[in-house]
Amino acid sequence: MIERLIDANGNRAAEGLRALEDVARFIFNDAGSSALAKDLRHRVRQAVPPGVVAWRDTAGDVGTAITAPGEMERARLTDLIRANAARVQEALRAAEEGAKLMGQATGAALLEAVRYDGYRLESALLSRLPAWHLLRVRLYALVDTSLTDQPERVAEAVARGGAGAIQLRAKALSPRAYLDLAQRVQAAARRGGALFIVNDHVAIARALGADGVHVGQDDLPVATVRAVVGPTCAIGLSAHTADQARQAQVEAADYLGLGPMFATTTKPLEPQRGPELLDAVRPFLDRPSYAIGGLTPERIAALRPRLPHGVAVAGHLCRAADPERAAAELVDLVGGAD
């Protein structure tokens, strides 16, 4: 019966909106998005004819035993938001069509309006996540203190030049010294409009409220890092083989560093992987990934058709006489933000 369809989908939409409301309220402390989700939930209830509940038959519903792969897996907040937003949007469309079949034009119009506002809610919540912004970042800059003695200046300059994310790498510094420098580089990166990523120091990333933290294969597991930094901080993981890249996705890393592409002074003991690694991972990668290691403009130009996402560059930017211009040229080369 059409009434059962409308009842079930009204419930699905309201449940998804409750999940999104609680994300906005308890994780983001976002009063505006929380209020919007609550308003949409009440509008759904008002649009659904009250009599349809009389047709509910949960015991006889043939769909309750049907499951989809991955529906019980929510390792990343990005996935939780997108899954519940999709649930809301799909349910509202189904309920809207059911209302039309019942001749309930007013109810259908109300459900359509809620659906469009639901798209706005999804965008507002995802915009709070650095991992979501990384989808638009094609140039990821590494400011390495072994390559420059002016990390703050370089960070702000490359951010102005279009680097969307800046990672501070300072292997020789103690945690306390790294913290002091990271505070300054974070401020510089954000003045330029870039995300700030901590290298290795998970506790410091948490303390600073950094946008992300990057770890290697021999560092803490992604699940342990997540327990420290919380659900909103983006976690990056280095992957040197296709198997490691696939496993990084299973472990719910938000983005990957792929390489080294070529020999590099910052990772002299790691064998270069070459473009073949990009070819191997491209078919299955579903999140931002950055080719890294010995990249120059000439090498980036050659790799461009094979890049799954973007590039991470250290030496060419840190050693540049004009880091802002160098970054802008790489952004143009790699394609900039989508």
C-alpha positions in Angstrom: 0.0 0.0 0.0 1.1 3.6 -0.7 0.4 4.5 2.9 3.1 2.0 4.1 5.6 3.5 1.7 5.0 7.0 2.9 5.1 5.9 6.6 8.3 3.9 6.2 10.1 6.7 4.3 8.9 9.4 6.6 10.4 7.4 9.5 13.7 6.9 7.6 14.0 10.6 6.8 13.3 11.6 10.4 15.8 9.0 11.7 18.5 10.2 9.4 17.8 13.9 10.3 18.1 13.0 14.0 21.5 11.4 13.4 22.6 14.6 11.5 21.2 16.8 14.2 23.2 15.1 16.9 26.4 15.3 14.8 25.8 19.0 14.5 24.9 19.4 18.2 27.3 17.1 20.0 30.3 16.8 17.7 30.5 20.2 16.0 28.6 22.3 18.6 27.0 23.9 15.5 23.8 25.6 16.7 22.7 26.7 13.2 23.0 23.2 11.6 21.4 21.6 14.7 18.5 23.9 14.5 18.1 23.3 10.7 18.1 19.5 11.2 15.5 19.8 13.9 13.3 22.0 11.8 13.5 19.6 8.9 12.7 16.7 11.1 9.5 18.5 12.3 8.6 19.5 8.8 8.8 15.9 7.7 6.4 14.8 10.4 4.0 17.6 9.4 4.1 16.6 5.8 3.4 12.9 6.4 -0.4 12.3 6.7 -1.1 11.2 10.3 -3.3 8.3 9.1 -0.6 6.4 7.3 0.8 4.9 10.6 -2.3 2.8 10.8 -1.0 0.8 7.8 2.4 0.1 9.4 3.3 -3.6 9.3 6.9 -4.0 10.5 6.5 -7.8 11.1 5.3 -8.3 7.5 7.9 -6.0 5.9 9.9 -8.1 3.4 12.7 -5.5 3.4 13.7 -5.6 7.1 16.0 -8.6 6.5 17.8 -7.1 3.5 21.2 -5.6 4.2 23.8 -3.9 2.1 27.6 -4.3 2.3 29.2 -1.8 4.7 26.0 -0.4 6.2 27.2 -1.3 9.7 30.6 0.3 9.1 31.1 4.0 9.9 34.8 4.4 10.6 34.9 8.1 9.4 32.7 11.0 10.3 32.6 11.8 6.6 31.0 8.5 5.9 28.5 8.8 8.7 27.3 12.2 7.4 27.1 11.2 3.8 25.3 7.9 4.6 22.6 9.6 6.7 22.2 12.5 4.3 21.7 10.0 1.5 19.2 8.1 3.6 17.2 11.4 4.2 17.3 12.5 0.6 16.3 9.1 -0.9 13.5 8.6 1.7 12.1 12.0 1.1 12.0 11.4 -2.7 10.2 8.1 -2.2 7.7 9.7 0.2 7.2 12.6 -2.2 6.3 10.3 -5.1 4.0 8.3 -2.8 2.2 11.5 -1.8 1.7 12.3 -5.5 0.1 8.9 -6.1 -2.3 9.6 -3.2 -3.2 13.0 -4.7 -1.5 14.8 -1.8 0.1 17.6 -3.9 0.6 19.9 -0.9 2.4 17.1 1.1 4.5 16.2 -1.9 5.6 19.9 -2.3 6.5 20.1 1.4 8.6 16.9 1.2 10.3 18.3 -1.9 11.2 21.5 -0.1 12.6 19.6 2.9 14.7 17.5 0.5 16.3 20.5 -1.0 17.0 22.0 2.4 18.5 18.6 3.3 21.1 19.1 0.6 22.0 22.4 2.3 22.4 20.7 5.7 24.7 18.0 4.2 26.9 20.6 2.7 27.0 22.6 5.9 28.1 19.6 8.0 30.7 18.3 5.5 32.2 21.8 5.2 33.2 21.4 8.9 35.5 18.5 8.1 39.1 19.0 6.8 38.9 15.6 5.2 36.1 16.9 3.0 38.1 20.0 2.0 41.0 17.8 1.0 39.0 16.6 -2.0 39.6 20.1 -3.5 43.3 20.2 -2.6 45.6 19.4 -5.5 48.8 20.9 -4.1 49.8 19.7 -0.6 53.0 21.4 0.6 55.5 20.0 3.0 57.4 22.6 4.9 60.5 20.7 6.1 63.0 22.3 8.5 65.8 20.4 6.9 65.1 22.2 3.7 64.4 25.8 5.0 65.3 27.9 8.0 62.2 30.0 7.4 59.3 27.6 7.8 56.7 30.3 8.8 57.6 32.5 5.8 57.4 29.5 3.4 54.1 28.3 4.9 52.4 31.6 4.4 53.8 32.1 1.0 52.9 28.8 -0.5 49.4 29.1 1.1 49.0 32.4 -0.7 50.2 30.7 -3.9 47.4 28.2 -3.7 48.7 25.2 -1.7 45.5 24.0 0.0 47.3 22.0 2.8 50.6 22.5 4.6 52.3 19.9 6.6 55.1 20.8 9.0 57.9 18.2 9.0 60.6 18.7 11.6 62.2 15.4 12.4 65.1 16.9 14.4 63.0 18.9 16.8 62.0 17.7 20.3 58.2 17.5 20.9 58.3 20.8 22.8 60.2 22.6 20.1 57.9 21.1 17.5 54.9 22.4 19.4 56.3 25.9 19.6 57.1 26.0 15.9 53.8 24.3 14.9 51.8 27.0 16.6 53.5 29.6 14.5 53.3 27.7 11.2 49.7 26.8 11.9 48.9 30.5 12.2 50.8 31.3 9.0 49.1 28.5 7.1 45.6 29.7 8.2 46.4 33.3 7.3 46.9 32.0 3.8 43.7 30.0 3.9 45.3 26.5 3.9 44.7 23.5 6.1 47.5 22.8 8.7 48.8 19.2 9.1 51.0 17.9 11.8 53.6 15.3 10.9 53.9 12.3 13.3 53.1 14.1 16.6 49.6 12.9 17.3 49.2 14.5 20.7 50.4 17.8 19.4 47.8 17.6 16.6 45.1 17.1 19.2 46.5 19.9 21.5 46.6 22.4 18.6 43.3 21.5 17.0 45.2 20.9 13.8 43.2 20.2 10.7 45.1 16.9 10.2 47.9 14.6 11.2 50.1 12.5 9.0 51.7 9.2 10.1 53.8 6.5 8.4 53.6 2.8 8.2 55.7 2.3 11.3 53.8 4.9 13.4 50.6 4.4 15.4 47.8 2.6 13.7 45.0 4.8 12.2 42.5 3.6 14.8 44.8 4.6 17.6 45.4 7.9 16.1 41.7 8.5 15.7 41.2 7.7 19.3 43.6 10.5 20.2 42.7 13.2 17.7 38.9 12.7 17.5 36.5 12.4 14.6 37.0 15.7 12.9 40.8 15.7 12.4 41.9 14.3 9.0 44.3 11.4 9.2 46.8 10.8 6.5 48.9 7.7 6.0 52.0 7.0 3.8 51.6 4.1 1.4 54.6 2.7 -0.5 52.8 -0.2 -2.2 49.3 -0.9 -3.6 48.6 -3.3 -0.8 49.4 -0.6 1.8 47.2 1.8 -0.1 44.3 -0.6 -0.1 44.8 -1.4 3.6 44.9 2.3 4.4 41.4 2.7 3.1 40.2 -0.3 5.1 41.8 1.3 8.2 39.8 4.5 7.4 42.7 6.9 6.7 41.2 10.1 5.2 44.0 10.6 2.7 47.2 8.9 1.4 50.7 9.9 0.6 52.0 7.7 -2.3 55.6 7.2 -2.9 58.4 8.1 -3.0 57.9 8.6 -6.7 61.6 9.4 -7.2 64.7 9.5 -5.0 64.4 12.2 -2.3 66.8 13.7 0.2 64.2 13.7 2.9 63.6 9.9 2.7 67.0 8.5 1.4 66.4 5.0 2.7 63.0 4.5 1.1 63.3 3.0 -2.4 61.6 5.0 -5.1 58.3 3.6 -6.3 57.8 5.4 -9.6 54.7 6.1 -11.6 53.9 2.4 -11.5 52.5 2.8 -8.0 50.0 5.4 -9.2 48.9 3.1 -12.0 48.4 0.3 -9.5 46.3 2.2 -7.0 44.2 4.4 -9.3 41.5 1.8 -10.0 40.5 1.4 -6.3 41.3 4.7 -4.5 38.2 6.4 -3.3 39.8 9.3 -1.3 42.4 12.0 -1.7 45.9 10.8 -2.4 49.1 12.6 -3.2 52.1 11.5 -5.2 55.2 12.5 -3.2 59.0 12.3 -3.5 61.4 14.1 -5.6 58.8 16.0 -7.5 59.8 18.9 -9.8 57.6 20.8 -12.3 58.9 18.6 -15.1 58.2 15.4 -13.3 54.7 16.6 -12.2 53.9 17.5 -15.8 54.9 13.9 -16.9 52.8 12.4 -14.1 49.8 14.5 -14.5 47.6 12.1 -16.6 48.4 9.3 -14.0 47.7 11.2 -10.8 44.8 9.8 -8.8 44.4 13.2 -7.1 47.3 15.6 -6.5 50.9 16.1 -5.5 52.8 16.7 -2.2 55.9 18.8 -2.7 58.7 19.7 -0.3 62.1 20.6 -1.8 60.9 22.6 -4.8 58.8 24.9 -2.6 61.1 25.1 0.4 64.2 25.9 -1.6 62.4 28.4 -4.0 63.5 32.0 -4.0 59.8 32.9 -4.4 57.8 30.1 -2.7 54.5 31.9 -3.5 55.2 32.0 -7.2 56.5 28.4 -7.2 53.3 27.2 -5.5 51.1 29.1 -7.9 53.0 27.6 -10.9 52.5 24.1 -9.5 48.8 24.7 -8.8 48.4 25.7 -12.5 50.3 22.6 -13.5 48.4 20.1 -11.5 45.0 21.6 -12.0 44.2 23.6 -8.9 41.0 23.0 -6.9 38.0 21.4 -8.6 
